[in-house]
C-alpha cells in the first residue's frame, strides 16, 4: 500500500523527468477523476507544493493527496507510470528522428559542396515562369519526371520532390553549349533574385543553378574606368571661372545635392558638351571634375569606338553605360566626340555606316527608355560644327560650354599656376609675358614654363629668370601652321 508521502515523492521524481522541449504531447489532466469529499484532517508540517506538472504546470496540493483513499492513490500511480512510459517512448522516438535529420542535413551539405565544385557551366536566364496551382499540374509533373529521369543518375539524392516545394517560379535557361533547359526547380539561387539576361553558373550534369555570375563587360570598356582619381583641382585651371561654374551646376551639383533639384521641381541636365580650340583645357576641366566627386569616372575616346566589325562599337557604348549604371553615380567622359558624332549622310561604304550605327547607339543611351539620372556624360570636341543635330538637341547634351583662347589676364594667371612649383626669380613679370603671348592657348603656356626651366637648367642656373621665359616664348611661338614647300610631295595626275 502506497502512502501519500511516497506518492508525493513519486510525483516530484516524475516531474523532474527530462522531456523533449519542442513537441507538445496531449495528456489527460487530474480533473478526469471523480471528485473526492474534503475531510478536515491535516498533516503536520504539510504545505502546498508547487510542482511543475507534465499535465500543464498545475499545482499539486499535498492535502488533496492525503484525502485520497488507497484505491484512488493506486489508480493515480498507475496512470502516472503509464504516462511516464509513453513520454519516454516519445522522447526516444524524437531523439532518433533528430539524429536522422542531422545525418540527412550533413549528407545534403556534402552533396551541395560537391555540386558547387568548379567548373560551372555558364548559362543565361531566358525566362522566368510563374506556376499557378489552378493550371495543369500534371503537365508540370511530367516535365519534372522527365527532367529527373535524365539527370538523377549522377545525383541520386540531390533532388527534392516537387510536392514538397512551394509553388513558385520555374526557370528557362540557355547554356553555352546551345542547349535550352527547363528547370522546374531553379536550384540554390532564389528565383526572385534572377531576371532574364542574367549570367548564372549551373551544374554541368543536373543543370541546377548554383551561383549568380557577375555581368559580363567588354575588357576594353573595363580598361576605360579611371581607378586612381586625378590630382587636378579647379585651382589648377586659370581663366575659366565661368566655365567651371557651368560644369559644376550641370554635373557635380546634381550628384551631391539632388534634393535641391527635386525641391524646385526641375530635372538636371543629362550631359555637357565642351567645345573650343585645341589646348584650351577641355580634358583638364573634366579631370578636375572627376577629382572633386566620389563618382566613378569612365574615359572614352571617340576613335576607340570606331571598330572594324559590325556592331562592335555599339556594343562598347552599351557596355560602357551599363558599367556606369552598375557603379552609379558615374561620369562618362567622351573625348574627340566628332570621331563618331558627325552628321549623317548617305554612303555605300560599310565603315561610314558602322560609325553611324555607333552614334545611334550613343543617342539611344543618352535619351532612351533605359536612361539613368545617376549617370552623367561630358563630351569634348574641337569641331562642334560637324556634329549631328540630334546630339546637340535638348535632352541629350543640354549644356554647351565654350572654352575660347585665354585673354591677357587669363594667360598671366595660367603662367603663374604652372610656375608656382618652380624656383622662379622674384623679378619675373608675368603681365609682360602675358602681353607677349598673344593667341597662345593653355597648353602652349604650360610648354613655355617647361621650356624656361630647361633653358635655366642648360645654363646651370638654380633660378628661372625673366629672360628664360622670354626665350621659352620664342621657341614655342615659332610653330609653322603650314608645311614648307619642300615637304609637299607632288602627286602625278590621275590618268
C-alpha positions as CSV (number, residue, x, y, z in Angstrom):
1,X,0.0,0.0,0.0
2,X,1.5,3.3,-1.0
3,X,1.4,6.2,1.4
4,X,0.6,9.8,0.5
5,X,4.2,10.8,1.1
6,X,5.5,8.2,-1.2
7,X,3.1,9.4,-3.9
8,X,4.3,12.9,-3.4
9,X,7.9,11.8,-3.8
10,X,6.9,9.9,-6.9
11,X,5.2,13.0,-8.4
12,X,8.3,15.1,-7.6
13,X,10.6,12.5,-9.3
14,X,8.2,12.2,-12.2
15,X,8.1,16.0,-12.7
16,X,11.9,16.1,-12.9
17,X,12.0,13.8,-16.0
18,X,13.7,15.3,-19.0
19,X,11.2,15.8,-21.8
20,X,12.0,16.9,-25.3
21,X,11.1,20.7,-25.3
22,X,9.9,21.2,-28.8
23,X,7.0,18.9,-29.1
24,X,3.7,19.2,-27.2
25,X,2.1,16.0,-26.0
26,X,-1.6,16.0,-25.1
27,X,-2.4,14.2,-21.8
28,X,-5.3,13.8,-19.5
29,X,-5.4,16.2,-16.5
30,X,-6.1,15.2,-13.0
31,X,-9.6,16.6,-13.2
32,X,-10.8,13.4,-15.0
33,X,-11.0,11.6,-11.7
34,X,-14.3,11.7,-9.7
35,X,-14.5,14.4,-7.0
36,X,-13.3,13.4,-3.6
37,X,-15.1,14.7,-0.5
38,X,-12.9,17.0,1.6
39,X,-12.0,15.7,5.0
40,X,-11.0,18.0,7.8
41,X,-7.6,16.5,8.7
42,X,-4.2,17.8,8.0
43,X,-0.7,16.5,8.1
44,X,1.6,18.3,10.5
45,X,4.1,20.4,8.6
46,X,2.5,19.7,5.2
47,X,2.3,22.6,2.9
48,X,1.2,23.4,-0.6
49,X,3.8,22.1,-3.1
50,X,4.4,24.0,-6.4
51,X,5.5,21.1,-8.6
52,X,5.7,21.6,-12.3
53,X,3.3,19.0,-13.7
54,X,3.6,17.4,-17.0
55,X,-0.1,18.0,-17.5
56,X,0.4,21.7,-17.8
57,X,2.1,23.1,-14.8
58,X,-0.7,22.5,-12.3
59,X,-0.1,23.0,-8.6
60,X,-0.2,19.7,-6.6
61,X,-1.7,20.1,-3.1
62,X,-0.4,17.6,-0.6
63,X,-3.6,18.0,1.5
64,X,-5.6,16.8,-1.5
65,X,-3.4,13.7,-1.9
66,X,-3.8,12.9,1.8
67,X,-7.5,12.9,1.5
68,X,-7.4,10.2,-1.3
69,X,-8.2,6.6,-0.5
70,X,-5.8,3.8,-1.2
71,X,-7.5,2.6,-4.4
72,X,-7.6,6.1,-5.7
73,X,-3.9,6.6,-5.0
74,X,-3.0,3.3,-6.7
75,X,-5.1,4.4,-9.7
76,X,-3.2,7.6,-9.9
77,X,0.2,5.9,-9.6
78,X,-0.8,3.5,-12.4
79,X,-1.8,6.4,-14.6
80,X,1.4,8.3,-13.9
81,X,3.5,5.2,-14.7
82,X,1.7,4.8,-17.9
83,X,2.3,8.5,-18.8
84,X,6.0,8.1,-18.0
85,X,6.3,5.1,-20.3
86,X,4.5,7.0,-23.1
87,X,6.7,10.1,-22.7
88,X,9.9,8.0,-22.5
89,X,8.9,6.3,-25.8
90,X,8.1,9.6,-27.4
91,X,11.4,11.0,-26.1
92,X,13.3,8.1,-27.6
93,X,11.5,8.5,-30.9
94,X,12.2,12.2,-31.1
95,X,15.9,11.6,-30.4
96,X,16.1,9.1,-33.1
97,X,14.3,11.4,-35.5
98,X,16.5,14.3,-34.6
99,X,19.6,12.1,-35.2
100,X,18.3,11.0,-38.6
101,X,17.6,14.6,-39.6
102,X,21.1,15.7,-38.6
103,X,22.6,12.9,-40.7
104,X,20.4,14.0,-43.7
105,X,21.5,17.6,-43.2
106,X,25.1,16.6,-43.1
107,X,24.7,14.4,-46.2
108,X,22.9,17.3,-48.1
109,X,25.6,19.8,-47.2
110,X,28.3,17.4,-48.5
111,X,26.3,17.0,-51.8
112,X,25.8,20.7,-52.1
113,X,29.6,21.2,-51.6
114,X,30.3,18.5,-54.2
115,X,27.9,20.1,-56.7
116,X,29.3,23.5,-56.2
117,X,32.8,22.4,-57.2
118,X,34.2,24.2,-60.2
119,X,34.0,24.3,-63.2
120,X,30.4,25.6,-63.7
121,X,28.6,25.6,-66.9
122,X,27.8,29.2,-67.9
123,X,24.2,29.8,-68.9
124,X,21.8,32.7,-69.5
125,X,18.4,33.1,-67.9
126,X,15.9,33.2,-70.8
127,X,12.6,33.4,-69.0
128,X,11.1,33.1,-65.5
129,X,7.7,31.4,-65.4
130,X,5.1,31.7,-62.7
131,X,3.4,28.5,-61.7
132,X,-0.4,28.7,-61.0
133,X,-1.9,26.0,-58.8
134,X,-5.0,26.0,-60.9
135,X,-3.1,25.2,-64.1
136,X,-2.4,21.8,-65.4
137,X,-0.2,20.4,-62.6
138,X,0.0,17.0,-64.3
139,X,1.9,18.5,-67.2
140,X,4.4,20.2,-64.9
141,X,4.9,16.9,-63.0
142,X,5.5,15.1,-66.3
143,X,8.2,17.7,-67.1
144,X,9.7,17.2,-63.7
145,X,9.7,13.4,-64.1
146,X,11.4,13.7,-67.5
147,X,14.0,16.1,-66.0
148,X,14.6,13.8,-63.0
149,X,15.0,10.6,-65.2
150,X,17.5,12.3,-67.4
151,X,19.8,13.8,-64.8
152,X,19.1,11.9,-61.5
153,X,21.5,9.1,-62.3
154,X,24.6,11.1,-61.2
155,X,22.9,12.8,-58.3
156,X,20.5,10.2,-56.9
157,X,19.5,12.0,-53.7
158,X,20.3,15.6,-54.7
159,X,16.8,16.3,-55.9
160,X,13.8,17.5,-54.0
161,X,10.2,16.2,-54.5
162,X,8.1,18.7,-56.4
163,X,5.3,18.1,-53.9
164,X,7.5,19.4,-51.1
165,X,8.3,22.6,-53.0
166,X,6.3,25.7,-52.7
167,X,4.6,26.6,-55.9
168,X,6.8,29.4,-57.2
169,X,8.8,30.2,-60.3
170,X,10.3,27.9,-62.9
171,X,13.3,29.0,-65.0
172,X,14.3,28.5,-68.6
173,X,18.0,28.8,-69.2
174,X,20.2,28.6,-72.3
175,X,23.7,27.1,-71.8
176,X,26.9,27.9,-73.5
177,X,26.6,24.5,-75.2
178,X,23.5,25.9,-77.1
179,X,21.0,23.9,-75.1
180,X,17.7,25.3,-73.8
181,X,16.7,23.7,-70.4
182,X,13.5,24.0,-68.4
183,X,14.1,23.9,-64.7
184,X,11.1,23.2,-62.5
185,X,13.4,23.7,-59.5
186,X,15.7,26.6,-60.0
187,X,18.5,25.5,-57.6
188,X,20.4,27.2,-54.9
189,X,19.5,30.7,-56.0
190,X,16.1,32.2,-55.3
191,X,14.1,32.7,-58.4
192,X,13.1,36.2,-57.2
193,X,16.8,37.2,-57.5
194,X,17.1,36.3,-61.2
195,X,15.8,38.1,-64.2
196,X,16.0,37.4,-67.9
197,X,19.5,38.0,-69.3
198,X,21.4,37.3,-66.0
199,X,24.5,35.1,-66.2
200,X,24.4,32.1,-64.0
201,X,26.7,29.1,-63.2
202,X,24.9,25.8,-63.4
203,X,25.9,22.2,-62.7
204,X,27.2,20.5,-65.8
205,X,25.1,17.3,-65.1
206,X,21.9,18.4,-63.4
207,X,21.8,22.0,-64.8
208,X,20.7,23.3,-61.4
209,X,21.6,26.9,-60.8
210,X,24.5,27.0,-58.4
211,X,25.6,30.7,-58.4
212,X,24.8,34.0,-60.0
213,X,27.7,35.3,-62.0
214,X,28.7,39.0,-62.3
215,X,27.6,40.8,-65.5
216,X,30.0,40.4,-68.5
217,X,31.5,43.6,-69.9
218,X,34.0,44.1,-72.7
219,X,37.6,44.1,-71.4
220,X,38.2,47.3,-73.4
221,X,35.4,49.0,-71.5
222,X,36.7,47.8,-68.1
223,X,40.0,49.4,-69.0
224,X,38.3,52.8,-69.6
225,X,37.5,53.1,-65.9
226,X,39.8,55.5,-64.1
227,X,40.8,53.7,-60.9
228,X,43.0,56.4,-59.4
229,X,41.5,59.8,-59.0
230,X,43.1,62.6,-61.0
231,X,45.2,65.0,-58.9
232,X,44.0,68.1,-60.8
233,X,41.9,70.7,-59.0
234,X,39.8,73.7,-60.1
235,X,42.6,75.9,-58.7
236,X,44.9,74.4,-61.4
237,X,42.8,75.9,-64.1
238,X,43.2,79.6,-64.9
239,X,40.8,81.9,-66.8
240,X,37.8,79.5,-66.9
241,X,35.8,80.6,-63.9
242,X,32.5,80.9,-65.8
243,X,33.1,77.5,-67.5
244,X,33.9,75.8,-64.1
245,X,30.7,77.2,-62.6
246,X,28.6,75.9,-65.5
247,X,30.2,72.5,-65.3
248,X,29.7,72.2,-61.5
249,X,26.0,73.3,-61.9
250,X,25.3,70.6,-64.6
251,X,27.4,67.7,-63.3
252,X,28.6,68.0,-59.7
253,X,25.6,69.7,-58.0
254,X,23.0,67.1,-59.2
255,X,25.2,64.3,-57.7
256,X,25.9,65.9,-54.4
257,X,22.6,67.8,-53.8
258,X,19.9,66.1,-55.7
259,X,17.3,67.2,-53.3
260,X,17.7,70.8,-54.4
261,X,16.5,70.0,-57.9
262,X,13.6,67.9,-56.6
263,X,12.6,70.7,-54.3
264,X,12.4,73.2,-57.1
265,X,10.8,70.7,-59.5
266,X,13.3,70.6,-62.4
267,X,15.4,67.8,-63.8
268,X,19.2,68.4,-64.1
269,X,21.0,68.3,-67.4
270,X,22.0,64.8,-68.6
271,X,25.1,65.9,-70.4
272,X,27.6,68.6,-71.1
273,X,29.3,69.4,-74.4
274,X,32.6,71.3,-74.1
275,X,33.9,72.7,-77.4
276,X,36.7,75.0,-78.3
277,X,40.1,75.2,-80.0
278,X,42.8,72.6,-79.0
279,X,44.7,73.2,-75.8
280,X,42.1,75.3,-74.1
281,X,41.6,72.9,-71.1
282,X,38.7,70.7,-72.0
283,X,40.3,67.4,-70.8
284,X,41.8,69.2,-67.8
285,X,38.4,70.5,-66.8
286,X,37.0,67.0,-67.0
287,X,39.8,65.6,-64.9
288,X,39.3,68.3,-62.3
289,X,35.6,67.4,-62.2
290,X,36.4,63.7,-61.7
291,X,38.7,64.5,-58.8
292,X,36.1,66.6,-57.0
293,X,33.4,64.0,-56.9
294,X,33.2,60.5,-55.5
295,X,31.7,59.2,-58.7
296,X,33.1,56.5,-60.9
297,X,34.9,58.1,-63.9
298,X,35.0,56.4,-67.3
299,X,37.2,58.0,-70.0
300,X,36.2,57.0,-73.6
301,X,37.9,58.3,-76.7
302,X,35.9,58.7,-79.9
303,X,38.4,56.8,-82.1
304,X,38.2,53.8,-79.7
305,X,34.6,53.4,-80.6
306,X,35.3,53.1,-84.3
307,X,35.7,49.3,-84.7
308,X,36.2,47.1,-87.8
309,X,33.4,44.6,-87.1
310,X,29.8,45.4,-87.4
311,X,28.1,46.2,-84.1
312,X,31.4,46.1,-82.1
313,X,31.4,49.9,-81.5
314,X,27.8,50.0,-80.5
315,X,28.4,47.1,-78.0
316,X,31.2,49.1,-76.4
317,X,28.9,52.1,-76.0
318,X,26.2,49.9,-74.5
319,X,28.7,48.1,-72.1
320,X,30.2,51.5,-71.0
321,X,26.8,52.8,-70.0
322,X,25.8,49.5,-68.3
323,X,29.0,49.6,-66.3
324,X,28.4,53.2,-65.4
325,X,24.9,52.3,-64.2
326,X,26.2,49.4,-62.1
327,X,28.8,51.7,-60.4
328,X,26.5,54.7,-60.2
329,X,26.9,57.6,-59.6
330,X,29.3,57.8,-62.5
331,X,30.6,60.3,-65.1
332,X,31.4,59.2,-68.7
333,X,33.9,61.5,-70.5
334,X,33.9,61.1,-74.3
335,X,36.9,62.9,-75.8
336,X,37.0,63.7,-79.5
337,X,33.3,63.2,-80.0
338,X,33.5,64.3,-83.6
339,X,35.1,60.9,-84.4
340,X,31.7,59.2,-84.1
341,X,29.2,62.1,-83.9
342,X,29.5,63.6,-87.3
343,X,26.4,64.5,-89.4
344,X,24.7,61.5,-91.0
345,X,24.9,61.2,-94.8
346,X,24.2,58.6,-97.5
347,X,27.2,56.4,-98.0
348,X,27.8,53.0,-99.6
349,X,30.9,52.3,-97.5
350,X,30.4,49.9,-94.6
351,X,32.8,51.9,-92.5
352,X,30.7,55.0,-92.6
353,X,27.6,53.1,-91.8
354,X,29.2,51.4,-88.8
355,X,30.2,54.8,-87.5
356,X,26.6,56.0,-87.8
357,X,25.4,52.9,-86.0
358,X,27.7,53.7,-83.1
359,X,26.4,57.2,-83.0
360,X,22.8,55.9,-83.0
361,X,23.6,53.7,-80.0
362,X,25.0,56.7,-78.2
363,X,21.8,58.7,-78.9
364,X,19.8,55.8,-77.5
365,X,21.8,55.7,-74.3
366,X,21.7,59.4,-73.8
367,X,17.9,59.7,-74.2
368,X,16.3,56.3,-74.5
369,X,13.9,54.3,-72.4
370,X,16.6,53.0,-70.2
371,X,18.2,56.3,-69.2
372,X,19.6,56.8,-65.6
373,X,19.8,60.2,-63.9
374,X,22.8,59.0,-61.9
375,X,25.0,58.7,-65.0
376,X,26.3,62.0,-66.4
377,X,28.1,62.5,-69.8
378,X,30.8,65.0,-70.5
379,X,31.7,65.3,-74.2
380,X,34.5,67.3,-75.7
381,X,35.3,68.2,-79.3
382,X,37.2,70.7,-81.4
383,X,34.7,70.7,-84.3
384,X,31.2,71.4,-83.0
385,X,30.1,72.4,-86.5
386,X,30.5,68.8,-87.7
387,X,28.3,67.2,-85.0
388,X,24.9,65.7,-85.8
389,X,22.0,68.0,-84.7
390,X,20.5,65.0,-82.8
391,X,23.4,65.1,-80.4
392,X,23.1,68.8,-79.8
393,X,19.3,68.9,-79.0
394,X,18.0,69.5,-75.6
395,X,17.5,66.3,-73.5
396,X,20.9,64.8,-74.5
397,X,23.8,67.2,-74.3
398,X,21.8,70.1,-72.7
399,X,24.6,72.4,-71.5
400,X,27.1,73.7,-74.1
401,X,30.3,75.2,-72.7
402,X,32.6,77.1,-74.9
403,X,36.3,77.3,-74.0
404,X,37.9,80.1,-76.0
405,X,41.5,81.2,-76.2
406,X,42.6,82.8,-72.9
407,X,42.7,86.6,-72.8
408,X,45.7,88.6,-71.4
409,X,44.6,88.3,-67.7
410,X,43.9,84.6,-68.1
411,X,47.3,84.0,-69.7
412,X,49.1,85.7,-66.8
413,X,47.1,83.5,-64.4
414,X,47.9,80.3,-66.3
415,X,51.6,81.2,-66.3
416,X,51.5,81.7,-62.6
417,X,49.7,78.4,-62.0
418,X,52.2,76.4,-64.0
419,X,55.3,78.1,-62.4
420,X,54.1,78.1,-58.8
421,X,56.1,75.0,-58.0
422,X,59.2,76.2,-59.9
423,X,62.1,78.1,-58.4
424,X,61.3,81.4,-60.1
425,X,63.1,84.7,-59.6
426,X,61.1,87.4,-57.9
427,X,61.7,89.9,-60.8
428,X,59.7,87.8,-63.3
429,X,56.9,90.0,-64.8
430,X,54.0,87.7,-65.7
431,X,51.9,90.5,-67.0
432,X,54.5,91.4,-69.6
433,X,54.9,87.8,-70.5
434,X,51.1,87.5,-71.0
435,X,51.1,90.5,-73.4
436,X,53.8,88.8,-75.5
437,X,51.9,85.5,-75.8
438,X,49.0,86.6,-77.9
439,X,47.0,83.7,-79.4
440,X,48.7,81.2,-77.1
441,X,46.4,78.5,-75.6
442,X,46.8,76.9,-72.2
443,X,48.9,74.0,-73.4
444,X,51.3,76.3,-75.1
445,X,51.7,78.4,-71.9
446,X,52.5,75.3,-69.9
447,X,55.1,74.4,-72.5
448,X,56.6,77.9,-72.2
449,X,57.1,77.3,-68.4
450,X,58.7,73.9,-69.0
451,X,61.0,75.3,-71.8
452,X,62.0,78.2,-69.5
453,X,63.1,75.6,-66.9
454,X,65.0,73.6,-69.4
455,X,66.9,76.8,-70.6
456,X,67.8,77.6,-67.0
457,X,69.0,74.1,-66.4
458,X,71.0,74.2,-69.6
459,X,73.0,77.3,-68.4
460,X,73.5,75.8,-64.9
461,X,71.2,78.2,-63.0
462,X,69.2,77.4,-59.9
463,X,66.5,80.0,-60.6
464,X,64.4,80.8,-63.6
465,X,64.6,84.5,-64.6
466,X,62.5,86.6,-66.9
467,X,64.8,86.1,-69.9
468,X,64.4,82.4,-69.7
469,X,60.6,82.8,-70.1
470,X,61.1,85.2,-73.0
471,X,63.3,82.6,-74.7
472,X,60.8,79.9,-74.0
473,X,58.1,82.0,-75.6
474,X,60.2,82.5,-78.7
475,X,60.9,78.8,-79.1
476,X,57.3,77.8,-78.6
477,X,55.9,80.6,-80.8
478,X,57.8,79.6,-83.9
479,X,55.4,76.7,-84.8
480,X,54.6,76.7,-88.5
481,X,51.0,76.4,-89.4
482,X,51.7,75.2,-92.9
483,X,54.2,72.7,-94.3
484,X,57.1,74.1,-96.3
485,X,57.0,73.5,-100.0
486,X,59.9,71.1,-99.8
487,X,57.8,68.7,-97.6
488,X,54.9,68.6,-100.1
489,X,55.2,65.6,-102.4
490,X,53.9,66.2,-105.9
491,X,51.3,63.6,-106.9
492,X,51.1,62.7,-110.5
493,X,47.7,63.5,-112.1
494,X,45.3,60.6,-112.4
495,X,45.1,59.3,-115.9
